[in-house]
Amino acid sequence: MSHKALAFIRRDFQTQVSYRLDFLMRIAGMLISVSIFYFISQILGTAVNPYLQRYNTDYFHFALMGIAFYPFIGLSANSLAEAIHEYQHTGTLEVLFLSPTPILAALVMSTLWRYCWAFAESLFYLLAASLFFQADLDWANIFPAVLVVLLTIAANAG
Protein backbone atom coordinates (compact mmCIF):
# COMPACT_ATOMS: atom_id res chain seq x y z
CA MET A 1 0.00 0.00 0.00
CA SER A 2 2.91 2.37 0.68
CA HIS A 3 4.12 2.18 -2.92
CA LYS A 4 0.64 3.29 -4.03
CA ALA A 5 0.73 6.20 -1.60
CA LEU A 6 4.14 7.23 -2.94
CA ALA A 7 2.79 7.03 -6.49
CA PHE A 8 -0.06 9.40 -5.57
CA ILE A 9 2.39 11.80 -3.89
CA ARG A 10 4.76 11.67 -6.88
CA ARG A 11 1.90 12.33 -9.33
CA ASP A 12 0.61 15.35 -7.42
CA PHE A 13 4.13 16.68 -6.85
CA GLN A 14 4.90 16.49 -10.58
CA THR A 15 1.65 18.26 -11.36
CA GLN A 16 2.42 21.08 -8.94
CA VAL A 17 6.04 21.46 -10.03
CA SER A 18 4.95 21.83 -13.65
CA TYR A 19 3.35 25.17 -12.72
CA ARG A 20 6.47 27.16 -11.79
CA LEU A 21 4.82 30.57 -11.67
CA ASP A 22 2.15 29.25 -9.31
CA PHE A 23 4.87 27.96 -7.00
CA LEU A 24 6.67 31.31 -6.99
CA MET A 25 3.43 33.18 -6.39
CA ARG A 26 2.61 30.93 -3.43
CA ILE A 27 6.01 31.60 -1.87
CA ALA A 28 5.63 35.34 -2.47
CA GLY A 29 2.13 35.23 -0.98
CA MET A 30 3.44 33.54 2.15
CA LEU A 31 6.17 36.16 2.56
CA ILE A 32 3.64 38.94 2.05
CA SER A 33 1.28 37.40 4.62
CA VAL A 34 4.00 37.19 7.26
CA SER A 35 5.08 40.75 6.46
CA ILE A 36 1.54 42.10 6.71
CA PHE A 37 0.95 40.55 10.12
CA TYR A 38 4.34 41.75 11.34
CA PHE A 39 3.59 45.33 10.34
CA ILE A 40 0.06 45.15 11.75
CA SER A 41 1.57 44.04 15.06
CA GLN A 42 3.97 46.97 14.91
CA ILE A 43 1.10 49.39 14.25
CA LEU A 44 -1.02 47.96 17.05
CA GLY A 45 1.93 48.03 19.39
CA THR A 46 0.89 47.23 22.92
CA ALA A 47 -2.82 47.92 22.37
CA VAL A 48 -3.72 44.22 22.15
CA ASN A 49 -0.99 42.96 24.46
CA PRO A 50 -3.13 43.07 27.63
CA TYR A 51 -5.42 40.48 26.04
CA LEU A 52 -2.51 38.26 25.04
CA GLN A 53 -0.34 38.86 28.10
CA ARG A 54 -1.72 35.90 30.03
CA TYR A 55 -0.55 33.70 27.13
CA ASN A 56 2.91 35.30 27.32
CA THR A 57 2.87 36.44 23.68
CA ASP A 58 2.26 39.44 21.44
CA TYR A 59 0.01 39.92 18.41
CA PHE A 60 2.63 38.93 15.82
CA HIS A 61 3.32 35.55 17.39
CA PHE A 62 -0.41 34.98 17.95
CA ALA A 63 -1.22 35.74 14.30
CA LEU A 64 1.80 33.76 13.10
CA MET A 65 0.54 30.58 14.74
CA GLY A 66 -2.85 31.14 13.14
CA ILE A 67 -1.55 31.61 9.60
CA ALA A 68 1.06 28.87 9.96
CA PHE A 69 -1.41 26.16 10.90
CA TYR A 70 -4.50 27.31 9.04
CA PRO A 71 -3.58 25.35 5.87
CA PHE A 72 -4.08 22.11 7.82
CA ILE A 73 -7.52 23.12 9.04
CA GLY A 74 -8.77 24.29 5.65
CA LEU A 75 -7.30 21.24 3.97
CA SER A 76 -8.86 18.82 6.43
CA ALA A 77 -12.30 20.29 5.95
CA ASN A 78 -12.23 20.23 2.14
CA SER A 79 -9.60 17.76 0.92
CA LEU A 80 -11.75 14.72 0.16
CA ALA A 81 -14.44 16.79 -1.54
CA GLU A 82 -11.80 18.59 -3.62
CA ALA A 83 -10.22 15.27 -4.62
CA ILE A 84 -13.58 13.92 -5.81
CA HIS A 85 -14.30 17.17 -7.68
CA GLU A 86 -10.88 17.05 -9.35
CA TYR A 87 -11.43 13.46 -10.49
CA GLN A 88 -14.88 14.36 -11.81
CA HIS A 89 -13.53 17.39 -13.63
CA THR A 90 -10.70 15.45 -15.29
CA GLY A 91 -12.91 12.45 -16.06
CA THR A 92 -10.82 9.97 -14.08
CA LEU A 93 -13.26 9.20 -11.26
CA GLU A 94 -14.62 6.13 -13.06
CA VAL A 95 -11.10 4.82 -13.66
CA LEU A 96 -10.32 5.30 -9.98
CA PHE A 97 -13.43 3.33 -9.02
CA LEU A 98 -12.40 0.48 -11.33
CA SER A 99 -8.88 0.23 -9.90
CA PRO A 100 -8.09 -2.58 -7.44
CA THR A 101 -7.39 0.00 -4.71
CA PRO A 102 -10.31 0.52 -2.32
CA ILE A 103 -12.13 3.78 -3.06
CA LEU A 104 -11.66 5.34 0.37
CA ALA A 105 -7.96 4.45 0.40
CA ALA A 106 -7.50 5.97 -3.07
CA LEU A 107 -9.27 9.18 -2.02
CA VAL A 108 -7.21 9.46 1.16
CA MET A 109 -4.00 8.84 -0.80
CA SER A 110 -5.09 11.58 -3.21
CA THR A 111 -4.82 14.08 -0.36
CA LEU A 112 -1.36 13.05 0.87
CA TRP A 113 0.53 15.54 -1.29
CA ARG A 114 -1.74 18.34 -0.10
CA TYR A 115 -0.85 17.49 3.50
CA CYS A 116 2.85 17.39 2.61
CA TRP A 117 2.52 20.79 0.96
CA ALA A 118 0.58 22.19 3.96
CA PHE A 119 3.40 20.99 6.22
CA ALA A 120 5.96 22.71 3.98
CA GLU A 121 3.87 25.89 4.02
CA SER A 122 3.67 25.84 7.81
CA LEU A 123 7.42 25.41 8.12
CA PHE A 124 8.01 28.18 5.60
CA TYR A 125 5.78 30.60 7.53
CA LEU A 126 7.62 29.85 10.77
CA LEU A 127 11.09 30.00 9.22
CA ALA A 128 10.36 33.22 7.31
CA ALA A 129 9.05 34.85 10.48
CA SER A 130 12.08 33.82 12.49
CA LEU A 131 14.62 34.73 9.80
CA PHE A 132 13.18 38.02 8.53
CA PHE A 133 11.29 39.33 11.56
CA GLN A 134 13.18 37.71 14.44
CA ALA A 135 10.13 35.82 15.69
CA ASP A 136 11.01 34.05 18.90
CA LEU A 137 9.64 30.56 18.44
CA ASP A 138 9.57 28.33 21.49
CA TRP A 139 10.46 24.99 19.93
CA ALA A 140 10.14 23.33 23.34
CA ASN A 141 6.36 23.36 22.89
CA ILE A 142 6.44 21.74 19.47
CA PHE A 143 5.08 18.36 20.59
CA PRO A 144 1.90 19.76 22.21
CA ALA A 145 1.44 21.97 19.15
CA VAL A 146 1.75 19.00 16.79
CA LEU A 147 -0.72 17.04 18.93
CA VAL A 148 -3.24 19.89 18.74
CA VAL A 149 -2.80 20.15 14.96
CA LEU A 150 -3.25 16.38 14.51
CA LEU A 151 -6.39 16.37 16.65
CA THR A 152 -7.73 19.35 14.69
CA ILE A 153 -7.07 17.54 11.42
CA ALA A 154 -8.87 14.45 12.72
CA ALA A 155 -11.83 16.53 13.90
CA ASN A 156 -12.18 18.36 10.58
CA ALA A 157 -11.43 15.46 8.23
CA GLY A 158 -14.19 14.70 5.84
Summary of the structure (lengths in Angstrom):
residues: 158
radius of gyration: 18.6
end to end distance: 21.3
largest distance: 59.5
contacts: 395
relative contact order: 0.15
helix: 84%
strand: 0%
